[in-house]
Amino acid sequence: MLLEALVGDLEDAALFVIARHTGNMFSLKLSISSNSEDAASKHDNLLQAIKAMSDIEEVLVGVVKFHPQWHCLLKSVDTRVDKILSVLRPQAFADHRAFLVSLGWPPKLLPSKNGSDHITNLPNPLVLMQEDKRRNYSQSFIALCALQHLQNRREERQLNSSLIKRDTQNIQLWAIDELVSPIASRMEYHFTKWSEQPEYMFALAYKVIRDFITGIDDVLQPLIDKARLIGCSAKEAWVSAMVQMLSVFLEKKVFLLLTERYKVKHLKPDVSSSWLHLVDLIIAFDKKMQSLLNLDTCFLAVSGSFEELSRGMSVLSMFCNRPDWLKIWAKIEFKNAWKKLKSELIEEKAWMTSKKCISGIDTEQEYLLLTVEDHKAPPIAEFFLKIIWEMIERCQTMPSSLLSAQFIRFTAGRFLWYFFKQLLFRFKATELCPDSSDDVAIVRVCGLINAARYIWIKLQEWSDAVDFLEMKIAENDSSKPIQDDSMDNDCFFEEEIRSLSEMETNWLMEIIAVVLRQFEVLSWKYVQNNDSFGDEQVYTNPVEDADLIVSNDFVEALDSLKRWLHTMKISLNKKDFLDLWRSIAEGLDHYISWSIVRSENWFFKMGVTQFEADMQALIFIFQPYCARPQAFFPCINEILKLLKLKKEEEKLMQAFLSRNENGSECLHLYGISHLSVNQILQVLRYKIWAC
């Protein structure tokens, strides 16, 4: 009964509105009052009809919730309401457009005589309205807002009953769209004349938006608030509608033509230049729109809401529905970036670490440093990252996180892999030879390692930024499956960082191998000579400690090692040099201890002293890089401890180790934990007879 009564009230109110609009006999009998009174009465009847439909909607929401089986009743009522809406809505729009025409909207757009981008000041009819016209326009505006609010509620209820998700972030307002539609027609007339001068299109669009935005906010925002459209902004709706108008024009009249011309091979260079110029203008325009709005409400929105909101604020939104155009744009950007980098790649100076980096004082700083000088990276690394970042910034105003991620993968991501190939090519072209006394090769490799390290750090910094985290989340949420479950799904450049880390590690291992190989070659005679540690050995070449002397066969190996370390200290970034010298120390410790154990050298009393002096000289080379370098030569230290044992201690240790009873406890008493039992017995076997 309640629904029937409400529908009856709706039909009665709608009848009055329709009668006054069509001018039939019933309306003539009621046309005694003045035009203003007639308009007011018609407006009241329209609001009554909207209120009746709103009341019906409240009842229908309850029916859906508590009596979903009454679907026949719902369908019947919706059909009757839809019939009335199909008549009331066009009449409301027609009345509103009539009001706009009476106000002088849209204003004329008068370009200057020279056809430049300077447009004369535009009067805003909304601000200049007289009181009676303001009242009538306000009533019409509120009626449209109420109709839109009702329409949104009906769609939400119908979609919820069908379990379909509705876009709740649509910021378009019908009343604002009615303002934009007629002015867009006049603007497009000028746009068509500026097909070869697109900067004038953006200048005109910006001026119209900017000149009217204050008046629209002052006049229309109170009306929106009065209509109780919560969360709606007149400024945002105005900017969004104008931006979408410009976006649609560019899509249909400009980019569509460019894409067709791009398919013609000999036209590609000109098309690419025009495309990049247009994108420059779009990006600058989008940033102006964001600045114009200040995006006050955007920071209060959740991530998904912000994305939907920003979609209407960007001309780049045209690429959301044209992935083929996005790929063309990405290809053009990539080729343009490669052209910039290619000229720098052949410059040898670009690959050389600057003197400022080499001569800088190495202080105790964190490894995660900020500047290219701190990482001792060559200028090419900074130039490359600058190009990468410029490509990333191109999609900064892209309205979709997933779309931004795709664009970056097509441009910056692809560009990264191309540069990695250049790094690998230069490394393979550099010959690291143990027999070479030239430092050029090692310096070049250090420069490549520094470049890889610096790029690695920057990519990690970027991946930690909120924008990249959102893009990675969007990728993970998309239909694209994750290929590697072990991958860190929160890092945008995970694959690129992993590749750089592998290159960096492999190149460091190459350097370490070369250094150890050269040390082995130069010290081979020293470790294999049975007379090296005999009583008759002649000692020269004193080191800084006057009590210690170094074997002649060991001097060249130490000098070469010291030179290599010094070169790498000034050429390599601090973090990698730390890893490098520690690995070299570990390798030397293993090599010398293994050689001593396997060489079957006899250690006489004077020979033990000589071996200790030689090892002290070796450890002393690492003194500038560590307060206690001996800690990185555990095997050599343990061999020295065994060689210094008294005869009784040797026999006791041999007895324990031979019976394997409490052998580990015995070794711990002497601080030995790195040598095996066989190695210990081998060292002691060749010392026993010497004491």
Stockholm file with secondary structure:
# STOCKHOLM 1.0

chainA/1-691         MLLEALVGDLEDAALFVIARHTGNMFSLKLSISSNSEDAASKHDNLLQAIKAMSDIEEVLVGVVKFHPQWHCLLKSVDTRVDKILSVLRPQAFADHRAFLVSLGWPPKLLPSKNGSDHITNLPNPLVLMQEDKRRNYSQSFIALCALQHLQNRREERQLNSSLIKRDTQNIQLWAIDELVSPIASRMEYHFTKWSEQPEYMFALAYKVIRDFITGIDDVLQPLIDKARLIGCSAKEAWVSAMVQMLSVFLEKKVFLLLTERYKVKHLKPDVSSSWLHLVDLIIAFDKKMQSLLNLDTCFLAVSGSFEELSRGMSVLSMFCNRPDWLKIWAKIEFKNAWKKLKSELIEEKAWMTSKKCISGIDTEQEYLLLTVEDHKAPPIAEFFLKIIWEMIERCQTMPSSLLSAQFIRFTAGRFLWYFFKQLLFRFKATELCPDSSDDVAIVRVCGLINAARYIWIKLQEWSDAVDFLEMKIAENDSSKPIQDDSMDNDCFFEEEIRSLSEMETNWLMEIIAVVLRQFEVLSWKYVQNNDSFGDEQVYTNPVEDADLIVSNDFVEALDSLKRWLHTMKISLNKKDFLDLWRSIAEGLDHYISWSIVRSENWFFKMGVTQFEADMQALIFIFQPYCARPQAFFPCINEILKLLKLKKEEEKLMQAFLSRNENGSECLHLYGISHLSVNQILQVLRYKIWAC
#=GR chainA/1-691 SS CHHHHHHHHHHHHHHHHHHHHHTCHHHHHTTTSCHHHHHHHHHHHHHHHHHHHHHHHHHHHHHHHHCTTCHHHHHHHHHHHHHHHHHHHHHHHHHHHHHHHHHTCSCCCCBCTTCCSCBCCCCCTTTSCCHHHHHHHHHHHHHHHHHHHHHHHHHHHHHHHTTCCCCTTCCCCHHHHHHHHHHHHHHHHHHHHTTTCHHHHHHHHHHHHHHHHHHHHHHHHHHHHHTTCTTCCHHHHHHHHHHHHHHHHIIIIIIHHHHHHHTSGGGHHHHHHHHHHHHHHHHHHHHHHHHHHTTTTGGGSCHHHHHHHHHTTCGGGGGGSCHHHHHHHHHHHHHHHHHHHHHHHTCGGGGSCCHHHHHSCCCSCCSSCCSTTTTTCCHHHHHHHHHHHHHHHHTTTCSCHHHHHHHHIIIIIHHHHHHHHHHHHHHHHSCCCTTCCCSHHHHHHHHHHHHHHHHHHHHHHHHTSHHHHHHHHHHHHSSSCCSCTTSCTTCTTHHHHHHHHHHHHHHHHHHHHHHHHHHHHHHHHHHHCTTTTSTTCCCEEECSSTTCEECHHHHHHHHHHHHHHHHHHHHSCHHHHHHHHHHHHHHHHHHHHHHHHHHTCCCCHHHHHHHHHHHHHHHHHTGGGCSCGGGGCHHHHHHHHHHTCCHHHHHHHHHHHHHTSSHHHHHHHTTCCSSCHHHHHHHHHTTGGGC
#=GC SS_cons         CHHHHHHHHHHHHHHHHHHHHHTCHHHHHTTTSCHHHHHHHHHHHHHHHHHHHHHHHHHHHHHHHHCTTCHHHHHHHHHHHHHHHHHHHHHHHHHHHHHHHHHTCSCCCCBCTTCCSCBCCCCCTTTSCCHHHHHHHHHHHHHHHHHHHHHHHHHHHHHHHTTCCCCTTCCCCHHHHHHHHHHHHHHHHHHHHTTTCHHHHHHHHHHHHHHHHHHHHHHHHHHHHHTTCTTCCHHHHHHHHHHHHHHHHIIIIIIHHHHHHHTSGGGHHHHHHHHHHHHHHHHHHHHHHHHHHTTTTGGGSCHHHHHHHHHTTCGGGGGGSCHHHHHHHHHHHHHHHHHHHHHHHTCGGGGSCCHHHHHSCCCSCCSSCCSTTTTTCCHHHHHHHHHHHHHHHHTTTCSCHHHHHHHHIIIIIHHHHHHHHHHHHHHHHSCCCTTCCCSHHHHHHHHHHHHHHHHHHHHHHHHTSHHHHHHHHHHHHSSSCCSCTTSCTTCTTHHHHHHHHHHHHHHHHHHHHHHHHHHHHHHHHHHHCTTTTSTTCCCEEECSSTTCEECHHHHHHHHHHHHHHHHHHHHSCHHHHHHHHHHHHHHHHHHHHHHHHHHTCCCCHHHHHHHHHHHHHHHHHTGGGCSCGGGGCHHHHHHHHHHTCCHHHHHHHHHHHHHTSSHHHHHHHTTCCSSCHHHHHHHHHTTGGGC
//
